[in-house]
Amino acid sequence: MSAVLAAETPRVLSGMRPTGSLHLGHYHGVLKNWIRLQNEYECYFFVADWHALTTGYEDTQGLEENVWNIVIDWLAAGVDPNFATIFIQSRVPQHAELHTLLSMITPLAWLERVPSYKDQQEQLKDKDLSTYGFLGYPLLQSADILVYRASYVPVGEDQVPHVELTREVARRFNHLYGRDPGYQQRAEEAIRKLGKKNAKLYVELREAYTERGDREALERAHALLERQKNISLGDKERLYGYLEGGGKIILPEPQPLLTPASKMPGLDGRKMSKSYNNAIYLRDDPKQVEEKLKTMPTDPARVRRSDPGDPDKCPVWEFHAVYSDDKTRAWVRQGCTTAGIGCLECKQPVINAVLAELAPIQARATEFARDPATVRALVADGTRKAREVADATLAEVRTAMGLGYA
């Protein structure tokens, strides 16, 4: 696929901060989705080590170890470098260059209004977040996305405002720099290259959208351009921009790809999180896993074995919702509400299911951990590919901004 325009297979970009060991929440909430996406899209997955510094710049002692451990966990979980490009953010300096260039055109108010800016300041009062790195991290995220011209960004609902900021930044950039000299004339010349029939259809669809706001006409025009094989990528981009009455689309606007909320609870019923100390980690020893699950809290009403309980008030029931089939859940509900089974009996199917899920992941993780040279080589290959794609974007961005001189 061309590094300049993802017309055949849409490109997906996603990253994860290396802030510690990955747990079942990460696996069910992010990694399983990545594994599905890598078979449907051209995927770029990166370790966001610069982003880890936005709230943890004062302590970087374990950063390198976390970076390689997170890659091993990805590989062990099923992220396949044959289908996805895996790389480290800080090893692709084009992210930083595009971030700098975008910072020249991005209004300060746009960054200050991102919801997470004030939310995290409230939640992380013990940290000094009065830095540009923290204020500007949504713009660095925008650069992460735009440097690969990603079509989609898999995010939870709380991250949608970050993608919207990226869209606004791309729109502003294209408005400022997308009109090259003689743009109108070049667009008309590009239309003629479509051939008489397609040129007429393109003009009709463009008029339907620009004059009447017909979104269906816009979609049909996009589909028409995607099918064209006899025009250059530059002409194709120019015609994409001309469709909407604007200039050449240098940085395409990405769309959020909503990720279903993880149904993986923590051991105490809250969201699984390292900070809550309620997590089962992907590389926990089987004995640790069993001990954590055996000692997790249950319905407080069941003081004695003979006391009936309510599964809806028990954190273990949420694990059954993830791991058990209908028959097992019916057995649990019947046994709990009648005191027919004890809490340890209730937990055993969950223990078995979690251990079965983790066993192949841990086996692969052990193999990769024993062969760090292979892991580093896989990341080096992905990083080289990422740089090539990012270079192509930066070359056009520099030219558009008047920085294309030698």
N, C-alpha and C positions, 0 to 999 in steps of 0.2 A: 504494500500500500504506500502511496505517496506520503512523504512527511508533511506535505503542505496542505492537503485537503483530504479529510476522511470522508470520501463519498461512497465507497463500497461498503465497508464495515464500520459502523459508528465506533468511536473511541471512548473508552471509560477511563477515568483517572480517580484514584483513591489512595489515601495514605493513612499511616498510623504512627502516633508518637511513641518512641521507645522509652517509656517511663517505668518499665518493670515487666515481670513475668505475665504472660497471657493466661487467662482463665476461661472457664466454660462460658462466661458471659460474652467474651470476645469471640469465641468459637461460634456460638449460636447467633450472635448479633451481627457479626461482620464477616468472619472467615467463610462460613457456609455460603453466604451470599456471593462473596468473591469467587468461590469455586464454581458456582453456577454461572456467574457473569463471564468468566474466562472462556467458557464454551460458546458464548453468544456474541461477544464483542471483542474488539482489540483492546486489551486491558493493560494499563500501566499502574502498578502498585509500588508505592515508595515508602521507605522509612523516613518519617518526618523529623529528622534529628534537629534541624534548626527550630522547628516548632516546639520541641521539648525545652528549648532554652527560654521561650517566652515567659514561662512561669517558674522555670527551674535553673536560671542562669547561674545562680550562686553555688550550685553543687553539681559538678559534671564528672565526678569521680567514677561513677558506674556507667556513664553514657555509652562508651565503646562496647562494653560487655552486653548492655541492653540491646544495642543495635544488632549484634550478631545473634543474640538469643531470639530476638523477634523474627529474624529471617528464618532461623531454624524452625521456629514454631509454625510459621507460614507454610514452609515446605512440608513439614510433618503433617499438617492439617490437610494438605492437598492442593495448595496453590502450586501450579505447574509452570516452571519457566519455559516449557515448550509452547505454552498457550498464553502466558502473561509475561510482561516485562517487569522484572523486579529490580529496583535500584535504590540508592541512598541519596536523599535530597541534597546534602551538602557536597556530594561528588558531581553534581551537575550545576556548575556556577551560573548557568544561564537563568536559573530561577532567580538568583539575586540580581542579575542585570535587569531582567524584565521588571522585577519588583521596584528597582530604582527608577526605571523609566516611567512606570505607571504612577509612582509616587509624585512625579512632576505634574501630573494632570488630575490627580484625585483630590477633590475637596476634603478638607479636614473634617467637616461636618458629617460626611458620609461614613467615616470610620467611627466617629463618636456616637453615631446612632445605632451601630450594630448591637443588638440586644445583649450578646454575650459580654460586651465590653464592661458594662456596669454590673451585670449579673456576677461575673467572676470576681470583680473587685469586692463585691459583697461577700461572696463565698470564701475568698482567699485573703481575708483581712490580715493574716499573719505574714503575708508576702508583700514585698515592695513591688507593686505593679505600675509605678509611675515612670514607665520607660516607653520609648518609641516602639521598641520591639513588641511590647504587649498591645499598644494602641494599633500598630500597623500589621499585626499578624493576619487579620482578615485580608489585607491587600497582598501579603505574601501568599496566602492561600489562593487568591485570584491569579497571581503569577504562576503558581504551581499548575493551575488548571489551564490557563490560557497559553502557556508556553508549549503545551501539547495539543492545543486546539481541540480539547476534549468535547465530545458531543453530550456526554452524560457524566454526572457526578453522583454516585450513590451516597445518600445522606439520610439521617433521621430528620424528623420534622423540625427539631431545634436548630439544625444546621442550614435549613432552607434560606434564611436571610443572608448567609455567607455566599451562597450561589447567586442570589439576587444581586448582591453587591458586585460580584464578578460580571454579571450580565450588564449592569450599569456602567462599569468601568470599560468593558469591551465596546459598548455602544458609544460611549464618549470618545474613546480612542478612534473608532472607525469614523465618527463624525468629524473629528479634528484632522485626521491624517489619511482618510480613505479616498480623497478626491485628488487624483494625480492630474497633471496638466493635460488638457484636452480630453477630460473624462467623458463628456457627453459624446464626443466624436468617436472615441474608442469603444464606448458601449454600443453605439449604433453599428460600428464595424463588426463587433463581436456578434451582434444579433444576425447580421447578414451571413456570417459563417455557419449559422445553424441550418441553413438551407431554406428555401422559399416557404415550404409548408410549416416547418417548425418555427421559423422566424415570425410568421403571421400569427401562429398560436401563442407564442411567447408575448408578442405585443398585446394581443387581446387579453391574455390572462393578467398582464401587468396593469393594463388600464382598468380591468375589473377590480383589482385590488386597490390601486392608488386612487381611483375615482369613487369607488363604491364600498371599499373596505371588505371585499369578498375574501374571507380567509381560505375558503375552499379553492379559490382561484390561485391564491399564493401557494398552497400545498401542491396543486397540480403543476404550477410553473417550476417549483423546486424539483418535483419528480421528473419533469421534462429535461431539466438541466443535468440531473444525475445520470440520465440515460445517454447523454451526449459523449461520444468518444472522439469526435473529429475537431474539437476545439481545445486550446491550451488550458492549463490550470489557471493561468492568470486571467484569461477571458472568462472562464467559468466563474471565478470569484467575483469578477467585475459585474457579471450579469446577475449573480446572487444579490449583490448590493443594489444594483439598478432596479431590481424588482420592487424594492421597498422605497424607491425614490431617493435612496442615499447613495453613498459612494461604495468603493470597493470594500468588501468585508475582509479585513486583515486578521482580526481576532474574532472568530465566530462566538456567538453567545451560547454558553452551555445550558443544559437543562438539568434540574435536579431529578435524580432517579430515587424516588422514595424507598428507603429500606424499611421493611416491617420491623416494628419494635421487637427487641429480643424478649422472649418469654422465659428466659433463664433467670430464675430468682436466686438470691443469695441464700446462705444457710439460715439466715434469720428472717427470710421473707421479704427483705428489702432488695433493691437492685444489687446484683453481685458487683462488688467493688473492692479493690485493694484497701481503700481508705476505710471501709466499714469492717475490714477483717472478717469477711463472710464469704470468701471465695474458695473455689476448688480450682487449682491451677492445672494447666494441661500436662505439666511434668511432675505433679505431685506423685510421690511413691504410693502404690496401691494401698499400703497399710495406712498412710496418711488420709487417703480418700475415704477409706472405710471408717476410720476413727472420726473424721469430721462429720460424716453422715450419721454415724451411730449416736453422736453426742449433740446433734443439732436439736434445737428446741422443738417441742410439739405443742398441741393444744393444752394450755395451762389448766384446763378443767380436768384433765386426766391425771390426777394426783396418784391414784392407785391403778393397778392393772384392771380392776373390776369396774372402774369408772368409765361410762360411755363418753365419747368425744364427738367433736364436730370437725370434719375434715376441712371445712371452709375457713376455720380459724387456725389451721395448722400449716406451717411452712412446708412440711413434707408433702402435703397434698399438691403444692405447686410444682414440686419435682415430678410427682406422678403425672401431672398434666403434660409435662415435657417428654417423659420417658416411658410411660406405661400405656398399654392398649386399653380398650374399653372394658374388656373382661377383668383385667387387673384392677382398674379403677372402681368397678362395681364391687369387687371383692373387698377393696379397701374401705369404701364407704359403708358397706354393710357391716364389716367387722369392727370398724371404729365406732359407729353410732350405737352398736349393741354390746360393745366391749367384748366382742367375740375374738378379737386379735389384739395383741399388745403392740406398743409403738415400735419395738425392735422388729417384730414380724412385718409390720407395715413398711419399714424402711428397707428391708432386705431386697425386694425387687428393684428399688431405686439403686441401691448399692451395686447390684449385679449389672444393671443397665449402664451406669456411669463407668464402671470398670471396663465393661465390654467396649464402650465407645472410646475410652482413652487408650486401651491396649495397643491398637495399631498406630495411633498417633505417637505414643511414647516410644514404640519400637523404631519408627522412622526417625524420630528426634534423636534417639541414641545413635543411630547410624550416621546422621548428618553431623552430630556433635563430635564423633570420632574422626570425621574427615573434613576439618575446617577449610582445607585447600579447595575442595570441590565447592563448598558454599561460597567462598570468596570469588572463585572463578565464575560461578553462576551470576553473582551480583555484578562482577566486573563486565560480563557480557551485556547484562541488562543496562548497566550504566552507560556503556558505549552506545547502545541503541538509543537510549533516552537522550544522550547528548546530540546525536545526529538529528533527531526530530526537533529538539529544542533549538539547535543551530539554525535550522531552516526557518523557524519562526522568527528568531532574533534577527536574521539577515534581512527579512522583509520589514520588521519593525524598525530597525535602524534606518533603512532606506526611506521608509515613510516619514520618519521624524527628521530627515535631513542629516543623519549621522552615518550615511553609507560610504563616506570617503575613506580612503586608505590612510 
